[in-house]
């Protein structure tokens, strides 16, 4: 059995106490511990997509004259012409040989008013 000196016993006690209290040399160095990931996203970064022709939701809020003409053509109007007013877009053209007009609201998706 090895003989323990009082000096070795005191030195061991000091090192043990300093490590438990955090007073040792390792606590003087900057902490490199990382934060615990809780699974909750804390980033303020929004997905950005810079591909050509890609626009996020809400880019076109109102019906444009081009969208109204496109929708009127899909409805069967030929030679459409647009009249823009305050709250509506009136598209006139020909359908089945008769002059026809369609009125769209200036809202997203160009809803038909009459």
N, C-alpha and C positions, 0 to 999 in steps of 0.2 A: 504494500500500500504506500502510495506516494504521500510525502509529507507536504501539507499546504502551509505556506507561510501567511502571516497576517497581511503582508503587502499584496500578495496575489488575491486573497480573499476580498480585500478592500477594493482593489482595482476591478474585479469582477462585479462587485456590487455597484460601483459607480457607473460602469458601462451598462449594466442592466437597467438601472434607474434612469439614465439619460436616454436610452432608447425607448423606454416606455413613456417618458414625459415629452419626448421629441426635442430634447435639448442637444442632441448629438450633432456631429458635423454634417450628417446627411440632411438635417432639417435646415441648415444654413444654405444649402444649395437650392437653386430654384426647383420648384416642384414640376415634375414632368408627367404627373398623373392626368389622364384624360377624363372628361366628364362621362358619366354613365348614360348610355343611350336608352331613353325611356320609350322610344317608339313614336314619340310625338314630333312632328316636323316643326322646327323652330326657325326655319329659314324664311327670309322675305323674298327669295328669288322666285319669280314667276316664269313659267315655261315660255321661252322666246323661240319662235320658229321663223327664220328669215328666208324660207324658200320662196321662190318667185310665185306670185299669185296667191299666197297664203295670207289670209286676214283673220284675225280673231273674231269672236262673236261680238256683235254690236257695232261692227264697222259701218255697215249701211243701216241707218236707222229709219230712213224714209224711202218711199218709193220714188225712183228716178224716172224721167221720161223714157229712157232706154229700156228699163225693166217693164214699164207699162206697154210699150210697143211690142216687146217680145211676148208678153202674156197675151196681148190682143191677137198677135199673129198665130199663136198656138190655139186661140179660140176660133180661128177661121177668118179673121178680117184681112182683106187685101188692101194694099196701099194705105197703111195707117198714117194718120197725122195727129199730132198731140197738141192740145190746148192746155196750158198750165194755169191753174187758178190757185187761190189761197190754200184751200184744204184738199182739193181734188185735182186729178188729171183726167181730162176727157180725151179719149182716143176715138176718132171717127175713121170709117173706112167702108169697104164694100164687102157684103156677104150675101151669097146666093143672088147676086144681081141687084140687091137693094142697099141703099145707104143705111149704115148702122153706126150707132155710137155706144161706147162702153165707158162708164165713169169709174175710175179707181180712186180709192182714198190714198192720201199721202202717208201711209203707214208701212211698216215692214211687211214685205210679202205682197204688196199691192192688192188689198182686198177689194172685191167688186162692190160698188155702192148701188148701181143700177145699170 
